[in-house]
Amino acid sequence: MYGLTSQMRRASISIASNIAEGKARGTRKDYTHFLHIARGSGTELEAQIEIAKRLPKTSSLNYRNVDSILCEVMKMLNALIKKLKISDNRS
């Protein structure tokens, strides 16, 4: 349980950290690259949440808010990646 909690914390922090690092790099290519890494961390977190839902000690918890927030974050990342990709193709 502690290991999963630790992994979930690291994955969620990694999302924000990679967005910030990519933006700070200063190039669109780097930003897009780090957004993809952030999205990967989001899918990691998604898998970890699914695992947590199946554990006997946490199966009765309400995951609705967590699922909703992660879904929104993933939608925003996907939209931003798509927007940057479209802008690159126009250049």
Secondary structure, DSSP 8 states (H G I E B T S, - for coil): -HHHHHHHHHHHHHHHHHHHHHHHH-SHHHHHHHHHHHHHHHHHHHHHHHHHHHSTTTTTS--HHHHHHHHHHHHHHHHHHHHHHHHHHH-
